[in-house]
Amino acid sequence: MDNDISRALSHRQRRRKLLALLVSNPQDELPIYLVNPPDSHIERHLQSREMVSVHLPLLDKLRFINWDVSQYEITKGPRFDELKPLLERLDDEEELSIE
């Protein structure tokens, strides 16, 4: 497995955001609002803090996502399709564990 892919998928919060992009309407390339703004509920803000300072910058740097910091929005990046087969497998496994 490519080192960048391994890094991208190695943390649960990153996998969750990438899965959210995977299941979004593929014909609708509008940004997805995935990060809570700073004035939202305190607990969510604390979780978002790590997402904003660590996880989203990494995924953006690796070009798996495009991150609009000012709008708290992400879209699929130019390398997102490299993750797609693995994300689909993870999504299928998650569905099976819920059933």
Phi and psi in degrees as a GROMACS rama.xvg file:
@    title "Ramachandran Plot"
@    xaxis  label "Phi"
@    yaxis  label "Psi"
@TYPE xy
-56.4844  137.744  ASP-2
-59.2498  -39.4386  ASN-3
-63.851  -40.8026  ASP-4
-65.4551  -43.4114  ILE-5
-59.9138  -44.5703  SER-6
-62.9606  -42.084  ARG-7
-63.9744  -37.9646  ALA-8
-94.7206  -1.81002  LEU-9
-74.7867  -15.9207  SER-10
-116.593  136.811  HIS-11
-57.2497  -43.3453  ARG-12
-63.0657  -38.7112  GLN-13
-66.9366  -43.6895  ARG-14
-58.913  -41.1027  ARG-15
-62.5904  -42.7336  ARG-16
-67.6915  -40.9874  LYS-17
-66.5844  -39.1942  LEU-18
-64.1425  -37.4114  LEU-19
-61.2331  -39.6517  ALA-20
-68.0435  -37.4987  LEU-21
-61.7202  -44.2254  LEU-22
-85.039  -5.36386  VAL-23
-67.3833  158.327  SER-24
-59.07  115.304  ASN-25
-64.949  -23.4444  PRO-26
-83.3444  -13.3785  GLN-27
-103.364  98.8536  ASP-28
-89.3994  20.1206  GLU-29
-67.4243  151.291  LEU-30
-63.3786  152.964  PRO-31
-106.279  132.283  ILE-32
-81.3073  103.177  TYR-33
-119.775  -4.00172  LEU-34
-121.203  130.81  VAL-35
-71.0419  133.771  ASN-36
-66.7621  158.899  PRO-37
-57.8982  -22.5613  PRO-38
-92.5326  9.44691  ASP-39
-83.8868  -176.225  SER-40
-47.5048  140.208  HIS-41
-58.7674  -46.1108  ILE-42
-61.8389  -43.2856  GLU-43
-65.1218  -35.7423  ARG-44
-62.4378  -41.8815  HIS-45
-64.4204  -38.6725  LEU-46
-68.5218  -39.4893  GLN-47
-65.0018  -31.1705  SER-48
-57.3047  -47.1532  ARG-49
-65.9148  -39.4978  GLU-50
-60.9583  -45.7969  MET-51
-72.2821  -35.5444  VAL-52
-91.4326  -20.3079  SER-53
-123.063  -60.2448  VAL-54
-73.4483  -49.0215  HIS-55
-65.3105  -41.2981  LEU-56
-59.7415  -38.1143  PRO-57
-65.5199  -48.6963  LEU-58
-62.3235  -36.1284  LEU-59
-67.6287  -44.0234  ASP-60
-61.9088  -38.2306  LYS-61
-78.4366  -6.33451  LEU-62
71.0998  22.8794  ARG-63
-82.3158  -24.2746  PHE-64
-133.259  162.44  ILE-65
-111.615  127.14  ASN-66
-118.118  120.115  TRP-67
-96.6292  97.9579  ASP-68
-58.5518  -43.231  VAL-69
-68.9929  -25.7193  SER-70
-104.823  -1.53939  GLN-71
56.1629  42.462  TYR-72
-126.086  145.638  GLU-73
-128.356  151.873  ILE-74
-132.814  167.005  THR-75
-63.9226  132.577  LYS-76
-88.3124  177.126  GLY-77
-64.1554  -20.7633  PRO-78
-104.476  6.99348  ARG-79
-56.7457  -38.3058  PHE-80
-61.1977  -23.5575  ASP-81
-65.3327  -29.2846  GLU-82
-86.3669  -20.8498  LEU-83
-51.8491  -48.9857  LYS-84
-59.9001  -40.9343  PRO-85
-70.0055  -40.5385  LEU-86
-64.2527  -39.0165  LEU-87
-62.6329  -40.6505  GLU-88
-64.5455  -43.8371  ARG-89
-62.8727  -40.5973  LEU-90
-63.8227  -42.2033  ASP-91
-63.0317  -43.0666  ASP-92
-64.9124  -38.1251  GLU-93
-64.3234  -42.2614  GLU-94
-62.5251  -40.7084  GLU-95
-65.4045  -36.1873  LEU-96
-72.8957  -22.0733  SER-97
-79.8194  -34.833  ILE-98
